[in-house]
Amino acid sequence: MNRTRSRTWLALAVVAAVYVWAFYGLPAASFKETAGEVTGNIVSGLFHPDWDFVYLPDGEDLLRGLLDTLAIAALGTFVSAVIGVPLAFLAASNQFKRKWYSWPGKAALSFLRTFPEIVMALLFIVAVGPGAFAGVLALGLHSVGMLSKLYSESIENMETGAMEALTATGANRIQTIRFAVIPQILPEFLSYTLYRFEINVRSAAILGAIGAGGIGTPLIFALSTRNWDRVGIILLGIIVTVTIIDAISGYLRKKLV
């Protein structure tokens, strides 16, 4: 009992030491003289949103920005799912006679997960120019790493009895994957894809702030001009959209798994 208590205190001391080390050396935060006034303006704008910005017949508005964000997230998720499926099979150790054959695939997925989507968005903005296309490419490539990782784990954790039975009857590689592997993993694949779409909707809203299209573009303009009532309606639109998507996606994922 005493030994367990000592280990608990030791673990707490280590955690506390890590936090002290992490915060050590950070400059003390200081508030500007206008911090109170600016905060009041922000709160006032958030609680008095610009409802006229919801729909503008002749210009960029909230609805168009949200639709662009959803389109970027959907296309990015589709791209990552299409690329991620073959990579998942290459990274699944139970798909090879020797497990180390899957190491190059696992290394490729680890490499893709290294870069945040905002870094990829900046690279693609330089390569293809600002706009929704750069956002789609950034989300699509970034999501491949996570989706393929989840896909490969589903493949590795599936029951191999059906696959072994088909192989014993003379089925080739493609037939084994089609009739033994895909029926088992498809529900989990769809569930993971929906979950990634939820994440991409949030990410697409952020990427727009650096020029990758979507609702983030008018949001950063409103913030730069201190148009707080417009910031309020944009944030409200993002919250409502994400909440609805989370609810629908959660319902669908429960039905699939």
N, C-alpha and C positions, 0 to 999 in steps of 0.2 A: 504493500500500500504506500509506504513511504517512498519507495523507489519510483512508483508511478507518479506520485506527487512531485518528486524532484524532476522527473523528466518533463512534466507539464510546465513547471516553473522555468526550466531551462529553455524549453521551446518558446515560451512567452518572452523570455529575456532576449533570445535570438531575434525574434520578430521585432521587438522594440528597438534592438540595436540596428536592424536593417532600416527601420523607419527613421531613426535618428541620423544614420549615415546618408539616407536619401535626401533628407531635408537640410542637412548640414551644408552651409556655404551658400544657400539660396539668399538672394538679397531680400531685405525686409520690404514687404509690400507697402506702398504709400499711395494715399488717395489724393487726387487733385482737388483743388478748391471748388471746382465746378461739378464734382462727382454727384453731389446731392441733387443739383438741378438737372443734370443729364439723366440720372436715374428716374427722377420724377417724370420727365418728358417721355422716357421709354415706357414706363408703366402706363402713363396716360394714353399713349398711342396704342398700346396693346389692348387696352380696355375700351378704346374708341376706334375700332378698325375702319378703314376706308372701304365701305361697301360698294362704292361706285367702281372700284377696281376689279370686282368679281367678273364683270363682263364689259368689255369696251368694243363696240362694233368696228372701229377703225384702227385698232392698235393692239399691242401686247397686253394681255390681262391675266387674271388668276387662273381661269379655266384653261386657257391655252397653255399656260406654263405647267399646270398640273398634268394635262394630257401629254405634253412633251416629256415630262418626267416619267410618267408611266410607260410611254413608248420606249424611252431609253432603257428603263429597267427591264421591260419585257424582252426587248431585242438582245440586250446584254446577257440576260439569263438564258435565252435560246441559244445564243452563240456558245456560251460556256457549257451548256448541256450537250450540244452536238459534239464539241471538241472533247468534252470530259469523259464521255462513254468509252471511246477506244483507249484513252489514256488510263482509265480505271482498270481495264482488263490487262493492260501492260504492267500495271503496278500491283495487281493481285497475285500473291504468291502461290495460291492454289491453282492457278491457271498454267503453271509450268511444271515440268518434271523436276527441276531443281529450283529451290526457292530463291537462290541468288540471282536468277534470271530477271526477277522483278525489281532488283535494286536500281537499275537505270531509270525505270518508270517512277519509282518512289523519289529518286533524287530530282527528277524533272518537276514533280509536283511540289516538292519542298522549295525548289528554286522559284516557281511561280508564286508561291505564297509569301515569298520574301518581300515583294514590292507592294506597298499600299496602293489602293486604287487612285488616290490623289496624285501619287508620283507618276503612275501610268498615264493618267489624264493629262498631266503637264507634258509628258513626252509625246503623246498623240496629238495634243494641240499644236506642238511645234511641227509634227510630221504632216498632219492633214489639215491643220487650221482649226480655229475655234468653232464650236458648234456641237450639235447632237451626235454627229458621227464619231467625234473623238470620245464622247462620253460612252457610247455603245462599245467601242473598241476597248476602252479602259475597263469598264465593268465586265465585259465578256472575258477578257484575258485574265483579269484578277480573280474572277469567280471560278475559273477552271481549276485552280489549285485546290480550293476548298471542296468544290463539288466532286472532283475526281477522287480526292482523299476519302470522302464519305462513300462514294460509289464503290471504291475498291474495298473498303472495309465491309460493305454489304456483301460483296462477292466472296470475300474470304470467310465470312461468318455463315454463309448459306450451307444447307445440307448438300453433301456431295453424292448421296446415294443415287439419285436420278441420273446425275452426270456419269457416274461409274457404270450404271446399268446400260445407258445408251452406248457408251464406249465399248462395253463388252459385246454388244450386238452388232458392232461394226459401223456405228455412226461416225461421220467425220467431225472435224472440229466445228464447222459452222452449224451443223445439225445439232450438235451437243449444246452449243450456246443458245440456239434458237428454242429448243424444246425442253431443256433442262435448267438452264441458267436464267434466261430472261423471265420466265413465268414466276420465278421465286423472287427476283430482285426488283422487278418493275414497280410494285407498290412503294417500296422504300425509295427508289430512284425518283418517282414523282413527288413523294413527300419532301425529300431533300431539295428538289428543284423549286417547289413552292416556298419552302423556307428561305432559300437563297433569293427568291424574287422579293420577299418581304425586306430582306437586308438591302437589296439593290435599289429599292424605291427610296429608302433613306439616303443611301449613298449618292443616288442620282441627284437628289435635292442639294447635296453638298457640292457635288462636282460642278453644278451650274455656276457656283460662286467664283470659279476660276476660269469660266468661259467654255465649259463643256455642255452647254445647253440646259434646258429645263427651267424649273421654277427658281433655281438658285441665282440665275442671272438678274431678274428684277429684284430679288431679295438683296443682293449685294449693292445694286444701284440705290435701293431705298435706304439701306444702312449708310452708304457713303454720303447721301444727301440729307440724312437724319429725318427722313420722312417716316416718322414712327407709326402713324396711323396706317400707312401702307405696309410697313413691316408687320403690324399686328394682323392684318387680313391675310397676308401671305403665310405667316406662321399658323394662323387658325386653319387655313386651307390645308397646309401640310399635316397638321395634327388630325384633322377629320379624315383625310385621305388615307393616312397610315393606319388609323384605327379601323377603318372599314376593311382595308386590305388584310390586316392582321386577323380580324374576325372571320372573314371569308376563307382565308388560307388555313386558319386553325381548324375550321369546320371540315374543310376538304381533306386535310391531313389526318384527322381522326377517322374519316371514312375510308381512307386508303390503307392505313396501317392497322 
